[in-house]
Amino acid sequence: MRVLFIWTGVTTYMADCWRALRRCEDMELKIVIEPSGIGKEFDAKKVMAGLEGEWVKGEWVKGEGAGWKPDVLFAVGWHSKLVREMVLRKDWRDVPKVCCFDMPWRWSLRCLAARFVLHPFLRHYAAAYVPGDACSRYARWLHFPKVRMGLFGIDMARFSEGAANGARMDFLFVGRKVAEKGVDTLRTAHERYLRRGGTWALSVPEWIDPVDVPRTMREHACLVLPSLWEPWGVVVAEAKAAGMRVIASDRVGARLDIPCDAVFPAGDANALANRMLDIEWATARGEAPTAPDLTFWDASCWARRVVEIATDLKSGGVVE
């Protein structure tokens, strides 16, 4: 089976998923990665270790790899020039194509209009691959013939190893320091939380090497994701795998698929301060954090889903 992924940006969780996919029987995997231009780029060679020869630059699909034809193409989104070129290739008309995206449904003019504006391009896709429920709703609105959930996965073992390491305290934020991530709301909430009797510290690291994220999570009790806009949020799955409690804003899409310990209205520092107090008190009472079954989100399960999707599309079957 020849599978091609055209992706934007380098992330540890997708690299873990691709490594799991590469281990599948009779799998010939190629990955084309375009720079995301958002935040600090990871060290691609370090993150993609073990995939040498499997991931290539964008020029490959037009140059030295021009004679290589995938059985199934997975392409991220619809904005990338390279994605549009590959999806519209005349010599790849018979290649089933899967649109990968994490945009959730919202009542907005942009979402409503997308069904009609994007149709000339999206009709070239045979299916959509999305993270969870909210994105699935949007995919159905866009009239994709088939929709499959579970776009993201993590290496569960990396995060769960040593997760039950005794009593933990303190809050942790992991993410980019941009307005949409709600860091200002978090800092204000933590100040109010302390004034109301809270005792836990707040850690907002400037940068965490991807290798160190599991260890850092295991050193803290609760992840706070105060995003004003978060289409999904893989970090929720990572935190839960590491045994953390999670407080998320109501704009975090992953909360609909992975139960969190507390949810608050995005941008509401008072509500967040109260949820932080609730979490500290629950910990002091010895209450266990929510412990959802994360098997579905493990990289090995992700790889099996991709194989199922690719096999069904190649044979003209149904992706459910």
ABEGO torsion letter per residue (X at the ends): XBBBBBBBEBBAAAAAAAAAAAABBGBBBBBBBBBAGBEBBBBAAAAABGABGABBBAAAAABAAAABBBABBBBBEAABAAAAAAAABAAAAABBBBBBBABBBBBBAAAAAAAAAAAAAAAABABBBBABAAAAAAAAAAGBABBBBGABBBBAAAAABGABAEBBBEBBBBEBBBAAAGAAAAAAAAAAAAAAGBABBBBBBABBBAAAAAAAAAABABBBBABABBABGAAAAAAAAAGBBBBBBAABAAAAABBBABBBBBGBAAAAAAAAAAAAAAAAAGBBBBBBBAAAABAAAAAAAAAAAAAAAAAGBBBX
